[in-house]
Amino acid sequence: MYEYLNGVITVIDPNFIVVEVGGVGYRVIVANPYSFPLNDLERVYVQQIVRQDDLTLYGFLSADEKLLFQKLLQVSGIGPKSALAILANEDHTGLVNAIAGGDVNFLVKFPGVGKKTAQQMVLDLQNKLCELPFNGTDLVVEPTKPMSDNPALEDALEALQALGYGSKDVIRIGKTLADMPGQDTAAYVSAGLKLLM
């Protein structure tokens, strides 16, 4: 079982990153690929999931994020992709507080989480998240450039759809994002998730 990879991020795709370690490129599925810097040496925490004939690495920015992912996988009805989509929203403190407080209305805003799954999250995890350190210091990123001729925004919208949000919702928030001052794709994804929530 892998704990983390120390390597260079050589590819950033809307669905994954590639971490090169010792000449080998590891394809790692992550919540927001654009939060990882291209061509930089990084430590990526990973969780290996083996399903029938599929072996997949899921990646995280921190050990705490990985632990939260593992907790989400304990919930009946939540698989790795759903757990990643939930973690894509950087307000991990809000997520933990919603589970601890039984706030089903907050939880159903995540893609793929219906009322039944939200209730199951509360039931399974309500008293199991106290060791997580999320304390309101999660990164808040401002949104970015206009949509016209803007590959950063296009990549961000594609990444949001890859996380499970519907194309209608993504197109709707795309118009709002296009009117915001510009930064980069990671900022678009973060801002888009806040709008979708």
N, C-alpha and C positions, 0 to 999 in steps of 0.2 A: 504494500500500500504506500502510495506517495504522500508526503506531507506538504512539500513545496518544491518549486523549481526556481533555481537561480539562473537566469539566462537573459538573452537579448530578445526583445519583442521585434520580430522581423516582418510580421503581417498583421494588419488590423482589418477585419472584415465586419460587416454588420452583425454577423452571427458568432464570430469566434476571433481568437488571436492565435498566432503561432509563436511559441517560445523556443528559441534555439539554445540548446544546452549541449556542449561538447560536440557540435556538428550535427546534432539530431534535432529536427523541428517537431515539437509537440503541439498538436492542435488542441486548443483548450477553449471550451465553451464558457463564456462569461456573460454577466448580466449587462454590462455596458462596456463593450470593447474599447470605446473611445476614451475611457478613463485611464487607459494604459498608454504610456508614451512610446511612440514608434522609435526603434533603433536605440533604445536605452536599456541598460542592464537593470533588471527588476527581479524582485522576489514575488512569485505568484503562488499563493497557497492553492492547493488542488485537492479535489476529492475524486477518486476513481470509482465509477459506477459500471458494473458488469451486468448486462441484461441479455440473456440468451446468446445471440451471436454478435452482440454490440458491446464494445468497451469504450467508454467515453471519459475524458477528463473534464471536470468542471472547475473553473478558476475563480479566485477571490482576491481582493486587495489586502485583506487582513485575516489573521487567524480567527478573530471574533466574527467576521462575516461568514467564514466557513462554518463556524460552530452554529450560527443562526440557521444556515442552510441545512445542516445536519438535523437540527431540531424540527425544521419544517417538514423534512422527509419522514418524520415519525408520524405525521398526521395522515390518516386514511384519506385518500383522494388527492393527495398532493405528490406529484412526481418531481423529478429533477428540473424539468423545463418550467413547470408551474412555480417551483420554489425560486428559480432564478428570476422569473418575471416579477415575483413579489419583491425580491431583493434589489431589483433594478431601481426602485424608488429609494433614494438615498436617505429618507427619513426612517432609519431603523429604530430610532427612539420612539417615534410615533407608532410604528408597527408593534414593538414590544409592549408599549403602554396600552394599545388597543386590545391586544390579546389578554394582557393582565387584567384589564378593566372590563372585558367581555363586550367590547364595542363592535358588534357585528356589522353595523352600518358602515364603519370605516373599512372593515376587512373586505366587504363585498365589492369595493371599488377596484380591487386588483383583478387583472385579467384571469379568467378561468376560475375565479372564486365566487361561487354562489352562496346563498344563505346557509345551505346545509354544510358546505365545506367550511365556511366561516365559523359556524357553531362548533364544528368538529375541532377547528384550530384552538378555539377557546377551551373546549373540554380537554383536549390532549396536552395543551401547553401552558395553560393559565398559571400553574404553579411551578413551571420548569424553566423559566427564563430569568430567574433572579441572579444567576451568575454572569449574565451578559452585561458588558460594561457600557452599553450605549447610554449616553447621558446628556443628549441635547447638543453635542458638539459635532454632529455629522456635517459633512461638507454641504454648503449651500452654494450652488453655482448659478451665475446669471445667464440668461439666454443670449442668442447670437444673431448673426447677419440676416439680411433680407433674402427671400427665396430665389429671386431671379439670378440665374447663372451662379448658383451657390451650391457646390458639391457637398460642402459640410452639412448643410441643412438636408439635402437629399439623402445623404448617408444616415443621418439621424432619424429621418422619417422611416427609412427602410429598417433600421434597427428596432424602432418602436413596433413595427408590424411583426418583426421576427419574435418579439417578446409576447405576441398574442393579442395586441390591440387591433381592433377592426379598422379597415381602410377608411371608412367614413369618419371615424373619430380622429384618425391620424391626419386626414386631409383637413378636417375642421380646425385642429390646433395648428396645423402647418401655416394657415393664413395668419394666425396670431403670432407665431414665431417669426414669420417673415417681416413683421413690423417692428421687431425688437433689435436693439443695437447688437453688432456682431462680435462673436468670439470664435468658438470652434465647435466641432461636432459633439464633443463630450458635454459642452454647455447646452447645446440644443437638446440632447437626449434628456439631460437632467430637467431642463425647463419644460420639455414636453411631458415628462412623467408627472410633474407637478400639476400641469394643466389637465391631464387625463384623470388625475385623482380628484 
